[in-house]
């Protein structure tokens, strides 16, 4: 086994993972709840970028429903972002389950 070759491959994989992480920081996903009344935009590294609320969803008597829709949309965007990030990392790691990724 050639240690230098192995080290070079590890460095290349590390560089590829860093590049993917940079991509994930700018790639966005969108999710909605309440039939599209609440939309959430999140980066694939799970930074919430935008919450869009249809004016028809704003009813003072239904604030709890609006809160539930926001929560549902954020959770769905987070799930999609996590799946997207995992798929991109799998491309780099070849499906290896590396700790911390």
N, C-alpha and C positions, 0 to 999 in steps of 0.2 A: 504494500500500500504506500503510495507516494504522499507524504504529509504536505509537501508544498502544493501539490495539485488539490488536495482536500482543503487546505487553507484558502486557496484561490477561489474554489467553488463556494466556500462559506462566505467569503467577502463579496462575491458576485450576488449571492442570494440575499445578503444583508443590504446591498445597494438596491436590488430590485424591490425588496420589502419597503425600504425607505421611500422609493419612488411611488409605490402603490399607496403608502400612507399619505403622501403629498396629494395624490390624485383624489383620495377619499375625502380629504379636507375641503375640496372644492366641488366635488360631485354631489349633486343634490337629489333627493327623492321627495315625492309629494304623496300625502295621504289625506283622505277626507273622511268626514263623519256626518251623520245627520242628512244623508242624501246630498252631500256636497255643500251643506250650509256652513261647515267649518272645514277649512283646508289648512294644512300645515306643510311647510317646506323645511327640510332638515338636511344637513350635510351627512355624508356617509360615515363621518367620524362623530356623528350624533350631536352636532351643534344646531340648535333650533335657530332657523334664519327668519322665518316669517309665519305669522298666523293670519289667515284671511277669514273674516266672518261676514257672511251675507247679512245685510241690514235687516232682512226679514227674520233672522234668528234672534234678534235683540228685542226681547219682550221682558219688561221688568218683572212680570209675573212668572216667567219661565227661566230665571237666572240659573237655577240648578240644572235644568236640561242643557243649557248652553255650556255650563261648566263640564258636564258629562261628555258632551260632544267634543269639546276641546281636549279633554283627557283622552278620549278614544282616538282622536286624530293624531295626537302626539305619540301615543303608544304604538299605533300602527306605523307611523313614519319611523319610529325607532326600530321596530321589528324589520321593516324593509331595509333600512340603513344597515342593520347588523347582518342581514342576509347578503346584501350587496358587498359589504366589506369582507365577509367570510369567503364569498365566491372569488373575489379578486385575490385574496391572500392564498387561497387554495391553488390558484394559477401559478403563484410564485413558489409555494412550498411543495407543490406536487401532492397535496392532500395530507402531508405529514402534520400531525397534531403537535405543534411546537408550543411549549409553555410561554405564556405572556403575549400570544398573538391572537 
